[in-house]
């Protein structure tokens, strides 16, 4: 019969920070700052509504980029497991 293998000691490896998480946090922080700026512009400068549209589009693009980073990171994690 086959003999069971002796368990190998697993050496703990230091955790590597995930760059996708850092990039997503930075993009979401920029989007939150843009939303805050939009709120300030909406309340205090109601005479210039033309500033809201480019700001809103920038916030949406930043949020979309953060979402794309997470989808891309999930795709890479799925296609290339950590064991390889």
N, C-alpha and C positions, 0 to 999 in steps of 0.2 A: 504494500500500500504506500501511497505517497505520504511523506512526512510533511507536517505543516512547517511553513517557513517561520523563522524567528522574526518577530516584529522589528522593523528597522526604526531607529530613533529618528524622529522628525525634528530637525533643527528649526526653531522659529525664525522666519525671515522678517526683516523689517517691512512694515507696510509702505507701499509706494503710493503717493497721492495720485489720484486720477485727474489728469489734466482736463478731461471733459467736464468734470464737476466744477473745477475752478473757473473754466471759461463760461459755463452756464451761470454760475453765481455772479460773475462780473457782468454778463449780459443782462441778467434779471435786475441787478442793481442799477444799471443804466436805464432800463425800462422804468423802474420805479421812480428814479429821479426825473425822468421825462414826464411821467404821470403827475408828479408833484408840481413840476414847472407848468404843466398844462392846467392844473387846478388853480395855481396862482394867477396865470394869465387869464383864465376864465373869470376869476372873481375881480381882479384889480385892474385889468386893462380891457374892459369890455368894448372899448372903442376900436380895437384892432383885432377883429375876429379872423383875419387872414393869417395870423400866426399860429392858429390852432391846427389847421389842416396839415402843414408840413411836420409839425411836432407829433401829431397823432400818427402820421404815416411812419415817422422815424421810430416811434415807440412800437408800433405793430411790426416793423421790420426787425427791430431788436429782439422782440419776443419770438418772432418766427425763427430767427437765427438761433436763439437759445433752444427752441424746440427741435430744430434740425440737428443741433450738436448732440442732443440726447438720443435722438433716433439713430444718428450715425454711430454713436458710441454703443448703443444696444446692438446694432447690426454687426459691428466689429466684434463685440463680445460673443455674439452668437456664432459667427463664422470661425473665429479663432479662439477656441477655449484656452483657459489659462494653463492647462497641462501640457500644451505643445510648445 
